[in-house]
Amino acid sequence: MAVTMICPNLKCGRTVVAAEAARGKVVRCAHCQILFLVPRDARSTGEGAPAEPPPAQPEDTKRRGRR
């Protein structure tokens, strides 16, 4: 199964498809030519099971006024 990623170059942002064998290796974006590392596991690319949401932050119930 191919690995689909987004080019990390913010000026490019194109979709990059790499072979499963490329995991953990450096690949080149065909559009902007930047080199980047293909993540080793599916969790890094957003594939597979969704990541757990971050824990909720407690709300500050006290109002802070000027003294």
HELIX and SHEET records of a PDB file:
HELIX    1   1 GLU A   20  ALA A   22  5                                   3    
HELIX    2   2 ALA A   42  SER A   44  5                                   3    
SHEET    1   A 2 VAL A   3  ILE A   6  0                                        
SHEET    2   A 2 THR A  15  ALA A  18 -1                                        
SHEET    1   B 2 VAL A  26  ARG A  28  0                                        
SHEET    2   B 2 LEU A  35  LEU A  37 -1                                        
END                                                                             
